[in-house]
Amino acid sequence: MFGVRFLKTQPTQYVIRYRDGKRVSAGTGLSFFYFAPSTSLVVVSTASSDAPFIFEETTADWQTVTIQGQLTWRVGQPERIAEVMDFTLSAPGHYASEDPQKLPQRLLDRLQAAIKTEMQALPLRQALSAGDSLVARVGGLLGHDPIVTALGLEILGFSILAIKPKPETARALEAEVREELLKRADEAIYARRNAAVEQERGIKENELRTEIAVEAKKREIREVQMEAERAVQAKRQEIAEAEMTGKISLEKKNATLVELATANVRQEAEAKAHGVEALMRAAASVDPRVLEALAMAGMRPDQMIAAAFRELAGNADKIGQLNISPELLGELLGRRAPPAAPAKK
């Protein structure tokens, strides 16, 4: 009524009041009455705002990708933005210009320019996986952008939700990746087979090494046995040689004994022959009858009778008749040999 109005602002709204072209008051969350015909009100919201975006950019290898994300920002210096943009109210809740609505687009334009610069330096494959690095680089560039700084804006958050290629490019990449995965699967199968072959070969080699070690141990055992047998044979040979040496020594002693015995027998025979020869030489000059008488000197009667009969038989051609009395014959036949000794049990 009569041009007097009341204004109540929120704590997230910065108000600058001008009267007759002069600044009267400024602050956040102010409430006051004002005379509309002579008062100008500038209200700048300092609350944070979210600006979602979807950009299409070209990579270094001329492939188009779609970048989807969100930017969170706020007006950090309302005095500065009020100097370069029009935030004047024409009526409570209505701005006199479109600058407040254009502010998010200005910010997104700077963001798109920074993203474009980064994407043009990356090939497609790197661009599709460069979300985190892109956020770090673009966020830093946007926070120090001259226009953003001149407007007094603060970047509270920046995130990239997705980077996607065109559908046909995505299918080609999927096919390529699928082939790569199949190739890797084949390589994994081959690697597994090779590993199995290597393990089998390792097992065979271990078995062969074990057999070689066993054969080496057997050879060592055989060598030890042969050494033992050789030692036994050497000992047996030594014993045999000792026995042979003993036998040779014994035979030598026997030969010496035989030689001595032979020499003794020879000497005895020579002595006997010498005695017989001496006897024969002595007997050669003696009458045979004397020798015969000497031989018959020690005979028994029966031996003497037998010698007489032998003499008679030698001169049988000169004897015409010989009579032997029965008594003499009976006497000769009646003599018996002495009885034999009884046998021992």
C-alpha positions in Angstrom: 0.0 0.0 0.0 1.3 3.4 -1.1 4.5 1.5 -2.5 5.7 0.2 0.9 6.7 -3.4 0.8 8.3 -6.0 3.1 11.2 -8.3 2.2 12.3 -11.3 4.1 15.3 -13.3 2.8 16.8 -16.7 3.7 20.2 -17.2 5.3 21.5 -18.5 2.0 20.5 -15.2 0.2 22.7 -12.2 0.1 20.8 -8.9 -0.2 22.1 -5.5 -1.2 19.7 -2.6 -0.8 20.0 0.6 -2.9 18.0 3.8 -2.2 18.1 6.6 -4.7 21.2 5.0 -6.3 23.1 4.7 -3.0 23.9 1.6 -1.2 22.0 1.4 2.1 22.6 -2.0 3.6 23.9 -5.5 2.6 23.9 -8.9 4.2 22.4 -12.4 4.3 19.0 -13.2 5.8 17.9 -9.6 6.1 14.2 -8.6 6.7 13.0 -5.0 6.3 10.3 -2.7 4.8 11.3 -0.6 1.8 9.7 1.9 -0.4 9.5 0.3 -3.8 9.6 3.4 -6.1 13.0 4.6 -4.7 14.6 1.3 -3.6 16.5 -1.3 -5.7 17.1 -4.8 -4.3 19.9 -7.1 -5.4 19.5 -10.7 -4.1 22.2 -13.3 -4.8 21.7 -16.9 -3.7 24.8 -18.3 -2.0 23.3 -21.8 -1.6 25.0 -24.6 -3.5 23.6 -25.7 -6.8 23.9 -28.8 -9.0 24.4 -28.5 -12.7 24.1 -31.9 -14.5 25.6 -32.0 -18.0 25.9 -34.3 -21.1 28.6 -33.3 -23.6 29.6 -34.9 -26.9 33.3 -34.5 -27.6 35.8 -35.8 -30.1 38.9 -37.8 -29.1 42.3 -37.6 -30.6 41.5 -40.4 -33.0 38.3 -38.6 -34.2 35.8 -40.7 -32.3 32.8 -39.1 -30.7 32.1 -39.9 -27.1 29.3 -38.8 -24.7 30.4 -37.4 -21.3 27.8 -37.4 -18.6 28.4 -35.9 -15.2 27.5 -33.2 -12.6 29.0 -30.0 -11.3 28.2 -28.6 -7.9 28.9 -24.9 -7.3 28.0 -21.8 -5.3 28.4 -18.1 -5.3 31.3 -17.5 -2.9 31.6 -13.7 -3.5 28.1 -12.2 -4.0 29.5 -8.7 -4.1 31.7 -9.5 -7.1 29.0 -11.3 -9.1 26.6 -8.4 -8.3 29.0 -6.1 -10.0 29.2 -8.1 -13.3 25.7 -9.6 -13.5 22.2 -8.2 -12.9 20.5 -9.9 -9.9 18.0 -7.0 -9.3 14.5 -8.0 -8.2 11.6 -6.5 -10.2 9.1 -7.9 -7.8 9.4 -10.2 -4.8 10.6 -13.5 -6.1 11.2 -12.3 -9.7 14.5 -11.0 -11.3 14.5 -8.1 -13.6 16.9 -9.9 -16.0 17.8 -13.4 -17.2 21.3 -13.3 -15.8 20.6 -15.6 -12.8 19.2 -18.2 -15.2 22.2 -17.8 -17.5 24.8 -18.3 -14.8 24.7 -22.1 -14.7 25.1 -22.2 -18.5 28.1 -19.9 -18.4 29.7 -22.2 -15.8 28.9 -25.3 -18.0 30.4 -23.6 -21.0 33.7 -23.1 -19.2 33.5 -26.8 -18.0 32.8 -28.0 -21.6 35.8 -26.0 -22.9 38.1 -27.6 -20.3 36.8 -31.1 -21.0 37.1 -30.6 -24.8 40.7 -29.6 -24.4 41.5 -32.7 -22.4 39.5 -35.1 -24.6 41.2 -34.0 -27.8 44.5 -35.0 -26.4 43.3 -38.6 -25.6 42.7 -41.5 -28.0 39.4 -43.4 -27.6 40.6 -46.2 -25.5 42.3 -43.9 -23.0 39.4 -41.5 -23.0 36.9 -44.2 -22.1 38.9 -45.1 -18.9 40.1 -41.5 -18.1 37.2 -40.6 -15.8 39.1 -40.1 -12.6 42.1 -38.4 -14.2 39.8 -36.2 -16.2 38.0 -35.1 -13.0 41.2 -34.2 -11.3 42.6 -32.2 -14.2 39.4 -30.5 -15.3 38.4 -29.7 -11.7 41.7 -28.0 -11.1 41.5 -26.0 -14.4 37.9 -24.9 -13.7 38.7 -23.7 -10.2 41.4 -21.4 -11.6 39.5 -20.3 -14.7 39.6 -16.4 -15.0 35.8 -16.1 -15.7 34.9 -18.3 -12.8 37.2 -16.3 -10.6 35.8 -13.0 -11.9 32.3 -14.1 -11.1 33.2 -15.1 -7.6 32.1 -18.7 -8.0 33.3 -21.7 -6.0 33.5 -25.2 -7.4 32.3 -27.5 -4.6 32.3 -30.7 -6.6 32.8 -32.2 -10.0 32.1 -35.8 -11.1 32.0 -37.7 -14.3 29.4 -40.5 -14.2 30.0 -42.0 -17.6 32.0 -41.7 -20.8 30.4 -43.7 -23.6 31.2 -44.0 -27.3 28.6 -44.2 -30.1 26.6 -47.5 -30.3 28.4 -48.7 -33.4 31.7 -47.9 -31.9 30.7 -49.6 -28.7 29.8 -52.7 -30.6 33.1 -52.7 -32.5 34.9 -52.2 -29.2 32.9 -55.0 -27.6 33.7 -57.3 -30.5 37.3 -56.4 -30.3 37.3 -56.8 -26.6 35.4 -60.1 -26.9 38.0 -61.4 -29.4 40.7 -60.2 -27.1 39.0 -62.0 -24.2 38.6 -65.1 -26.3 42.2 -64.9 -27.3 43.2 -64.5 -23.7 41.0 -67.5 -22.8 42.8 -69.5 -25.5 46.1 -68.3 -24.3 45.1 -69.3 -20.7 44.1 -72.7 -22.0 47.4 -73.1 -23.9 49.2 -71.8 -20.8 47.4 -74.3 -18.6 48.2 -77.1 -21.0 51.8 -75.9 -21.2 51.9 -75.7 -17.5 50.5 -79.3 -17.3 53.1 -80.4 -19.8 55.8 -78.7 -17.9 54.6 -80.2 -14.7 54.4 -83.6 -16.3 57.9 -83.1 -17.7 59.1 -82.0 -14.2 57.5 -85.2 -12.8 59.2 -87.3 -15.4 62.5 -85.6 -14.8 62.1 -86.1 -11.1 61.4 -89.8 -11.7 64.4 -90.0 -14.0 66.6 -88.2 -11.5 65.3 -90.6 -8.8 66.0 -93.6 -11.0 69.5 -92.2 -11.7 70.1 -91.6 -8.0 68.8 -95.2 -7.3 71.1 -96.6 -10.0 74.0 -94.6 -8.6 73.3 -96.0 -5.2 73.0 -99.5 -6.6 76.3 -98.9 -8.4 77.9 -97.7 -5.2 76.5 -100.8 -3.4 77.9 -103.0 -6.1 81.2 -101.3 -6.0 81.3 -101.7 -2.3 80.3 -105.4 -2.6 83.0 -105.9 -5.3 85.5 -104.2 -3.1 84.5 -106.5 -0.3 84.6 -109.5 -2.6 88.0 -108.3 -3.9 89.2 -107.9 -0.3 87.9 -111.4 0.5 89.5 -112.8 -2.7 92.8 -111.1 -1.8 92.6 -112.5 1.7 91.8 -115.9 0.3 94.6 -115.6 -2.1 96.9 -114.6 0.7 95.7 -117.6 2.7 96.2 -119.9 -0.3 99.6 -118.4 -1.0 100.5 -118.9 2.7 99.2 -122.5 2.5 101.1 -123.0 -0.8 104.2 -121.6 0.7 103.7 -123.9 3.7 103.2 -126.9 1.4 106.2 -125.9 -0.7 108.2 -125.5 2.4 106.9 -128.9 3.7 107.6 -130.5 0.3 111.1 -129.1 0.3 111.6 -130.5 3.8 110.1 -133.8 2.6 112.4 -133.7 -0.4 115.3 -133.0 1.9 114.0 -135.8 4.2 113.7 -138.2 1.2 117.1 -137.2 -0.1 118.5 -137.8 3.4 116.6 -141.1 3.6 117.8 -142.1 0.2 121.3 -141.2 1.0 121.0 -143.2 4.2 119.6 -146.2 2.4 122.2 -145.8 -0.3 124.9 -145.6 2.3 123.4 -148.6 4.2 123.1 -150.5 0.9 126.6 -149.6 0.0 127.7 -150.6 3.5 125.9 -154.0 3.2 127.2 -154.4 -0.4 130.7 -153.6 0.9 130.2 -156.1 3.7 128.9 -158.8 1.3 131.7 -158.0 -1.1 134.2 -158.3 1.7 132.5 -161.5 2.8 132.5 -162.8 -0.7 136.1 -162.0 -1.1 136.8 -163.7 2.2 134.7 -166.7 1.2 136.3 -167.1 -2.2 139.5 -168.4 -0.7 137.7 -170.8 1.7 136.8 -174.4 0.9 133.1 -174.8 0.1 132.8 -177.7 2.4 134.1 -175.5 5.2 131.5 -172.9 4.4 128.8 -175.5 4.3 129.9 -176.9 7.6 129.9 -173.4 9.1 126.4 -172.8 7.7 125.1 -176.1 9.2 126.6 -175.3 12.5 123.5 -173.5 13.8 120.8 -175.6 12.1 118.1 -177.7 13.8 118.0 -181.4 13.2 115.1 -181.2 10.8 116.9 -178.5 8.8 120.0 -180.6 8.7 118.0 -183.7 7.5 116.4 -181.4 4.8 119.9 -180.2 3.7 121.0 -183.9 3.5 118.0 -184.7 1.4 118.8 -181.8 -0.9 122.4 -183.0 -1.2 121.1 -186.5 -2.0 118.8 -185.0 -4.7 121.7 -183.2 -6.2 123.6 -186.4 -6.6 120.6 -188.6 -7.5 122.3 -189.7 -10.7 125.0 -191.3 -8.7 122.7 -193.0 -6.2 121.4 -196.3 -7.2 119.0 -197.0 -4.3 118.1 -195.1 -1.2 116.3 -196.6 1.8 114.6 -194.5 4.4 113.5 -196.2 7.6 109.9 -195.8 8.7 111.0 -194.4 12.0 112.9 -191.5 10.3 110.0 -190.7 7.9 107.5 -190.9 10.8 109.7 -188.7 12.8 109.8 -186.1 10.0 106.1 -186.3 9.3 105.1 -186.4 13.0 106.6 -183.0 13.6 103.9 -180.4 13.5 104.0 -176.7 13.4 103.4 -174.9 16.6 99.7 -174.1 17.3 98.5 -170.6 16.1 97.6 -167.9 18.6 93.9 -167.5 19.3 92.1 -164.6 17.5 91.3 -161.4 19.4 87.6 -160.5 19.8 
